[in-house]
Amino acid sequence: MLLFRSEEHVERWRSERGIAPGALLPLQLVHRLATEWYGGRLDPGWRRKTPEETQAAFERLGLRGDFWRVT
């Protein structure tokens, strides 16, 4: 994950390096994703999410499209 100050900064950085576009998320959504992804990880009964559970989590956060497709 890389942090940028604006979409223009992302585009300049990306084009200078010949990197294809990826997903751009506002910092608040990154925090929500991290909370969803890592929540409960220290609990003794924690287990890895199934692909279906992962896809459902992405959907709950509004992360849709090919980039976020797991199953």
Helices and strands as residue ranges (DSSP letters): H 7-17, H 27-38, H 51-60, G 66-68
